[in-house]
Amino acid sequence: MVPGVGPVESGRISHGGGFWLVTYAFAVTMAFSGAPAPLYVLYQQRDGFGAFTVTLIFAAYAIGVVASLFLAGHISDWVGRRRILLPAILINMLAGAIFLIPGVPALLVARFVSGISIGMLTATATAHLTELHLTARPGESRVRADLVATAANLGGIGMGPLIAGILAEYAPHPLSLPYLVFEALLLLGAVAVALVPETVERRSIRSAYRPQRVTVPIEARPRYFSAGAVGLTAFAVFGLFTSLAPGFLAGTLHQRSHALAGLVAFLVFASGAIAQILIVRIPLARQLRLGLGALAAGLALLTLGVWTASMTLFLAGGILAGAGAGAAFKGAITTVLGLAPSKSRGEALAGLFLAAYIGLAVPVLGLGLATQFLPTRIALLGFTAALLAVLIVGSRRLLRPADNR
């Protein structure tokens, strides 16, 4: 429980039950954020734009996430988790309605609004799950909460493209039905959050508002920023598969099925979630080594797949990179939760997600711009080289044995 002055509001169900309701709300909201991925090809056909516009639309989402994390991602430490989670879900429902309006401007606005929601949600939901778990099971370690939170994050994002891709391929109204389905799922998530217990005591004297800042002990900051670099790289890989990868499938690899595009994105994110389950009992230092190694190898393999126009290599590389990114990001979250004081856990997590979502936007935007002037194969090779450089430089401190005792 986070210390404060005012009383903690109880929900209508237990902390243990609330843990799973927040998990559902977290997962379905993240799923909505990934749903447009297999639909971009249809938007391109309808509105007549190219790959760079896709990256701009995707960048609008990432900008919304980063702005929201910077301005609001930490406020739940002061006002309570539910007071941030519920508006975050409702804002994503608003984004779903905007997606139904035709035209590129509506796509830009919808993605930006969705990004605002996700920026409010990610750190808050992760901290809430940790606190619900520790209250329901006092004395236990954080392992279960860490695993469920990161799996809901990645698994949720993966389910979004899968559901949207299947509906777009086999059901009528491919650019409206997926959003209507998610509106219903999000409404259930909002009801669920309204029922769960609060875990943060509201302060009788409200703190003066300030934007996001990193609150970790000074001696821990080098490792904290290294964790941020790992998160940036991992999310750059995920960003590739929720923005430009469906275009690579349809263009370079000549695979035009919307269901397949959704399945590929799902497999990448599902491999990340599964990797987190498999490594849960492994020491942190080994988690990071395995994750970073798989991430680097997967990036190289999927780049080779594009160069050789091999669907098999592209898919294998994506799954391996997704598994590595999932394992590495779990290690980064575990590192940050171990460094942050309990009273500023939300702030520390918001800082990590801020770095991650910068990685989601900037490298993919650079890749989209590069494809306007260079062949896709050359642009992707540069993208991979840049990510590997960040990975090598940023992860060195995390991999030192002395830092992982």
Sequence and secondary structure as in RCSB ss.txt:
>XXXX:A:sequence
MVPGVGPVESGRISHGGGFWLVTYAFAVTMAFSGAPAPLYVLYQQRDGFGAFTVTLIFAAYAIGVVASLFLAGHI
SDWVGRRRILLPAILINMLAGAIFLIPGVPALLVARFVSGISIGMLTATATAHLTELHLTARPGESRVRADLVAT
AANLGGIGMGPLIAGILAEYAPHPLSLPYLVFEALLLLGAVAVALVPETVERRSIRSAYRPQRVTVPIEARPRYF
SAGAVGLTAFAVFGLFTSLAPGFLAGTLHQRSHALAGLVAFLVFASGAIAQILIVRIPLARQLRLGLGALAAGLA
LLTLGVWTASMTLFLAGGILAGAGAGAAFKGAITTVLGLAPSKSRGEALAGLFLAAYIGLAVPVLGLGLATQFLP
TRIALLGFTAALLAVLIVGSRRLLRPADNR
>XXXX:A:secstr
 B  SS     SS HHHHHHHHHHHHHHHHHHHHTTGGGHHHHHHHHT  HHHHHHHHHHHHHHHHHHHHHHTTT
HHHH SHHHHHHHHHHHHHHHHHHTS SHHHHHHHHHHHHHHHHHHHHHHHHHHHHHHHHHSTT  SHHHHHHHH
HHHHHHHHHHHHHHHHHHHHSS TTTHHHHHHHHHHHHHHHHHHHS   B   SS          S GGGHHHHH
HHHHHHHHHHHHHHHHTTTHHHHHHTTS    HHHHHHHHHHHHHHHHHHHHHTTTS HHHHHHHHHHHHHHHHH
HHHHHHHTT HHHHHHHHHHHHHHHHHHHHHHHHHHHHHS GGGHHHHHHHHHHHHHHHHHHHHHHHHHHTTTS 
HHHHHHHHHHHHHHHHHHHHTTTT GGGG 
